[in-house]
Amino acid sequence: MLSIDLSNRRALVAGVADDAGYGFAIAKALAEAGASVCVATWPPALNIFSNLLERGKMDESRALPGGGLLEFEKIYPLDAAYDTLADAPEDIRSNKRYRDNGDFSIEGLAARMRTDFGEKSLDIVVHSLANGPEVRNPLLETSRAGYLTAVGVSAYSLVSMISRLAPLMRRDGSFLSLTYMASERVIPGYGGG
């Protein structure tokens, strides 16, 4: 357990879609320290993630050392490639994995949190996400669009999240950013070596 008390604090961990990544581990550590934890999940993974939680398939990994299970206060849909819903192309907005989730943009996430919890209701934001259609390709086999998508989702989304979520932060709130690709290996050409 963390040697800090985060009781009466709310955290948002963006980039949780299973129990295998850093985001899930961070969410669990925050909950162990007493924080209320919300997560933001990529819409194509949201139903799978929710079903696994509901069916108890992650109960072992959700077990807290002091007893009980990690519970998420809210699970929000988030595709961090889009600052606003208008930025998402029609084929994405109408895709069956997206269309029933409402506003899955970063702006939509901020609006939902404001509606659910009000102003000045957030203490910690963890940006634990990265994605791109070609991020596993060798650099010289990566298209400009693939590279820019990876940088946009993996890096610029943090700027957008700070811009939109900072008004919800309480005094002394904190943002933390990391990317899961670094946990696997160095990605040449993407700032890792």
Buried (B, 14 or more C-beta within 10 A) or exposed (E): EEEEEBEEBBBBBBBBBBBEBBBBBBBBBBBBBBBBBBBBBBBBBBBEBEEBBEEEEBEEBBEBEEEEBBEBBBBBBBBBBBBEBEBBEEEBBEEEBBEEBBBBBBBBBBBBBBEEBEEEBBBBBBBBBBBBEBBEBEEEEBEEEBBEBBBBBBBBBBBBBBEBBEEBBEEEBEBEBBBBBBEEEEBEBBEEE
